[in-house]
Amino acid sequence: MSMPAPPDPQHCPLCGQANLCAMEAARLTGQPQGPCWCTQVDFNRAALARIPAQARRKACICQACATPASTQQHPA
């Protein structure tokens, strides 16, 4: 049985779109990026609960999935 691929820290584990994580960009480039969009958002608790266990604390969700209205946009 093969292991699932590790989560890509640059993409949302819920929808696969780029998550635009400033902290990940800074890690990859070595250049400061400024505050991340996630510091300005109230996260959708239902979306956070849908993050696969193997991606938790390894890949950020995107802003579309993080916002409360996104529950209907990106079904599980």
C-alpha positions in Angstrom: 0.0 0.0 0.0 1.5 3.4 -1.0 1.6 6.4 1.2 -0.4 9.5 0.1 1.7 12.3 -1.2 2.7 14.9 1.4 0.7 18.1 1.4 2.0 20.9 -0.8 2.4 23.9 1.6 1.8 26.3 -1.3 -1.7 24.9 -2.1 -5.0 24.7 -0.2 -5.6 21.2 1.0 -9.3 21.6 0.4 -9.6 23.0 -3.1 -6.0 22.8 -4.5 -5.7 26.5 -5.4 -2.7 28.5 -4.4 -3.1 29.6 -0.8 -0.9 32.7 -1.1 0.7 32.1 2.3 3.2 34.9 3.0 5.0 32.8 5.5 5.6 30.0 3.1 6.7 32.4 0.4 9.2 33.9 2.9 10.5 30.5 3.7 11.0 29.6 0.1 12.5 32.9 -1.1 14.3 33.9 2.1 12.7 37.4 1.6 10.3 39.0 4.1 6.8 39.2 2.6 4.9 41.3 5.1 1.8 40.2 7.0 -0.2 37.3 5.5 -3.8 37.7 4.5 -4.7 35.1 7.1 -4.0 37.6 9.9 -7.0 39.6 8.7 -9.7 36.9 8.3 -12.1 35.1 10.7 -11.7 31.5 9.6 -14.7 29.3 8.8 -14.6 26.6 11.5 -16.4 24.1 9.2 -13.6 24.5 6.6 -10.9 24.1 9.2 -12.6 20.8 10.4 -12.4 19.5 6.8 -8.6 19.8 6.5 -7.3 16.2 6.1 -5.3 15.1 9.1 -2.0 14.7 7.0 -2.2 18.3 5.9 -2.9 19.9 9.3 -0.2 22.3 10.3 1.6 21.6 7.0 -0.5 23.4 4.4 -2.7 26.5 4.8 -6.2 26.8 3.3 -6.8 29.5 0.8 -8.7 32.7 1.5 -11.8 31.5 -0.5 -12.0 28.4 1.7 -11.2 30.3 4.9 -14.1 32.7 4.7 -17.6 31.8 6.0 -19.4 32.1 2.7 -17.1 29.5 1.1 -18.9 26.5 2.7 -21.1 26.4 -0.4 -18.3 27.2 -2.9 -16.0 24.3 -2.0 -18.0 21.3 -0.8 -16.2 18.5 0.9 
